[in-house]
């Protein structure tokens, strides 16, 4: 009898513990499901996706006209210019714009926005000097550009830096409708202006003016709501507070900026390399495929990425253990959308490209099929990479950036050195780039596991 009184009822304790765990887990699972399928998340994605679709829809509609007005050689020269601009765009705000979304309060976010706007001017001037140097000494085929294009790069980078900072500020404010309208304005400029300029026989300058005009229209749209708060952050100018805000977010210029530059360089390098190895026409074909392949990715990835970043930051502050479960659910949905987009595109592009874009571009359809695996995997991995910033593991991105920079570029160089043609070289590039994205997702998955916490499964 004594033993009966002193021994615990293990079955009762186990069932009690299970009930307690169930009570604790069920609200978490419910909140997680609400996060993934709730009207707020889906609505915000649709707002951004709608604007992106309209903006990019204008570009899609205008592309068959533009390809008939501008030959592959002129498109290739624009591609060389835009590769440089795309590479240094990420450095305009020293990556402090990434900190705006996760800022501790609105005051800090407003001051980070102003800091990014300040940094954009000297950074764009420095970039212009770098481009002039590359043109002067004909580095990576940049001798194809006229000297004045260095000043054009200053303007393009300044406008892009301001747009990027304002976009992140609106994302923090959940101003997805404003971002959506700005993307429509961008699409209008990029589609209408090049067609209008073509009648003046300006050559590739018409394409360049369209790029700058589109970015400028987007900035004008986003400035409307931000100007009053920018003024408040400037008057009175609190130098000590600015210093404390920049110091508190030191990791963005110290870690995220080098990582982003490597990432951007990896994206930029193939096009001038192809121009150097195979000529401007090959670069023009590659640029057209890049743009068309990025249209669906831009529609889905950018919209989901911004909303995912905003909502995941909030969820991580409340329930850090849910990061991996959220990542998996979003990855599955993105994977399905990506497969339904790029697999049919890869199958039909080789047969319809000439009819759509003109016979000068007919063989470019095969390039769409060759690069489809990169686009398919990239649409999934790019938006969910925001996990690294949310969980403050941005240093892991440096690993993949080094791999992405050197391995595909070395693949192109190696294929050229062995005297393979353009098509075989791009096929190897596609394979290596796809493997790189898969490695990237592996690092994201690793970072999503919060040490000491167990994420709930659905």
Secondary structure, DSSP 8 states (H G I E B T S, - for coil): -HHHHHS--HHHHHHHHHHHHHHHHHHHHHHHHHHHHSHHHHHHHHHHHHHHHHHHHHHHHHHHHHHHHS-HHHHHHHHHHHHHHHHHHTTTTTTTHHHHHT-SSHHHHHHHHHHHHHHHHHHHHHHHHHHHHHHHTTGGGGGGS-TTHHHHHHHHHHHHHHHHHHHHHHHHTT-HHHHHHHHHHHHHHHHHHHHHHHTTT-TTHHHHHHHHHHHHHHHHHHHHHHHHHHHHHHSS--HHHHHHHHHHTHHIIIIIHHHHHHHHHHHHHHHHHHHHHH-HHHHHHHHHHHHHHHHHHIIIIIHHHHHHHHHHHHHHHH-GGGHHHHHHHHHHHHHHHHHHHHHHHHHHHHHHHHHHH-GGGTTHHHHHHHHHHHHHHHHHHHHHTTHHHHTT-GGGHHHHHHHHHHHHHHHHHHHHHTT--HHHHHHHHHHHHHHHHHHHHHHHHHHHS-TT------
